[in-house]
Amino acid sequence: MKYSKEVFQRLSHGQFISNNSIDAETRSIYNDIEENQKEYEDFFKQIDFKLSSGNGFFYFSRSEPKVNIENKLQSLFTWIDYVDFLKAYDTSFDAGTLFSLAQMEVQADMNLELKEKLSNLFPDKQGNREKLKALAAAMTRMGFAEEVNSDEGKYQVTSAFHYIEQMIMCIHIDDEMKDEIPQ
């Protein structure tokens, strides 16, 4: 358990530690957590943090009151739109995918559906390139992607991307409710 400080610093800010990070230190931290998971879980449990894991990533979770859960669901709506755009761009978009902002921009210019989806993201940003930069920045901030080459605007999707996919897959809309108009 030699990375407890680093783990806390990253995970307490809502980030993820992924096994396929391009950063060697992050991969070392991931491996140490994996090898000593029980010790890390017990250590962080003392300060009311729950070390949780997914398919190739670790994160903190806590039991929260219903009000906080509802707030988190509201923020999830934004990520639903982001993932919808990314999957429309490339149906195989997943952990390990390398993507380029330039390639995304070209695709958006050629594909009307993609262009429409992108236009709805980041209404405060002007132009497709600025919207794509904002999307990449949001993904990087959350730990769902890492910048591979800043000059070329290239990124790699981390294993933590599975987290947001799993969250979205958990949403269940009853057939009776899907045709109703929200109040």
N, C-alpha and C positions, 0 to 999 in steps of 0.2 A: 504494500500500500504506500508507494512512494510518491504518488501524485495527488494526494487528497486535497491540497491547496488548489492545484490547477483544475481538478475536477469540479470543486465547489465554485471557483471563479467562473468557469464556463457554464456549468449547468444551472447555477442559481440565477443566471441572466436569461434563462429560457433557451439556451443553445443546446446543441446535441454534440455528442462525440461519436464519430462514425468510423467504422473499420476500413472504409475505402477512401479516407481523406488523402489528399495529395501532400499534406503536411506530415513529415516523419514523426514529429513530436506528438501530434494528435493520434497517429496510429500506435505509438508506444503507450500513450495514456489508455487508449482503448484496450490494448492487449493486457495492460496491468489490471484494469478493471475486470476484464473477462477472467483473468487468472485468480483474482482475489475478490470476486463479486460479493460473496457473503460478508467479508470483512468491511468492504465499502458500504454495503447496505446497512450493517449494524452501526457503523460509524456515523452515517448521515441520519439514521433513524433517531439518534439522540437529539438532533436539532430539528426534528419534525420534517425532514426531507425524505422522500422515498425514492431511492434509486430504482429506476425502471429500465427495461430493455425492450428493444424491438428487434427486427431482423437486421442485425449489423449496426445497431446504434444504442446509445444510452442517453437517458434524460432524467430529470427530476419530475416527480409528480406529487401532489398532495390531495388529501380529501378536502373538499371545499364545500361551503354552503351553496345552496341552489342559486342564489343571486350571482355568485361568481361564475358558476357554470353557464348561466344564461349570458353573461357578458362574454365569456369565451366562445359561446356559440355565435354570437354576433360577429366576432372577429373571424370566425371560421368562414363566414359567407364570402369574405374577400378572397380567402385562399381557394374556395371552390371555383371562383372565377379565374384565378391564376392557373390552377390545375386544368381547368377546362380549356383554357387557351393553349397550355403546354401540350396537352394530349391531342388537341386539334392540329397543332404544329407537327407533332410526331406521335403517332399512336403508341409507339414503343418507348416513349420518354419515361425513363426510370433511373434508378441508381446506376451510376457508371456512365450514363450518357454524357457525351461531350457535345456542347452546343456553342454556337457562335451568334453573337448579336447581329452581325452582318447577314448571316444566312437566314436568321429569323426575319429580318427586315425584308429581304428579297422575297421570301415565302409570303409574308403578309401583303406585299405589294401585288403579288400574282394571284393570291387566293382571297376571294371576296369574303368568305366566311371567317377566315383568319383575321382579315383586316377589320371586320366588324367587331369581332371579339376583342381585338387589341384596342380599338377605338374606345371601348367601354372601360378599359383599365386606366387608372391614373388620370382622371379627368383634368387634374391641375397641370399635367405635362403636355407640352406641345410637340407634335411629331412622333412618328413611330419609334425612332431611335431613342428619344428621351424616355418614352414609355417602356421600351425594352431594357434600358439601363436601370430604370426604377424597379422593374420586375427582378432583374438580376441582383440588384442591391438588396431587395427584400429577401430573396432566396438565400443570399450570402449571409445576411444578418441573422437569419433563423438557423443557418447551418445546413440548409437543404442543397446548397451548391457552394463550390469554391472556385475562385478565380484562378485559371491556369495560365493565362497570358493577358495581361492588362492592355498591351499595345494592340492586340488583335480582338479584344473583347470575347475571349473564349473562357468557358466555364465547364466544370464537371459536376454532375449531380451526385450527391453523397447518399449513403444508405439511409440517412435520416429522412429522405423524401418519402420513404415508406410510411413514416409517421402520419404525414398529412393525408396520404392516400388512404390509410387505415381509418383515420378520423372521418373522412368523407364517406367511406364505405359503411360506416356505422350509422349514418343517417338513414332513417327509414321513414318514408312518407306513405301513410295509409292510402289505399286507392280511393276511399271515400273523401279524403282530405285534399287530394291533389288538384281537384277542379274548383275548390273553393277560392274565393277572393280573400286575400288577407285583410284584416280589419285595421 
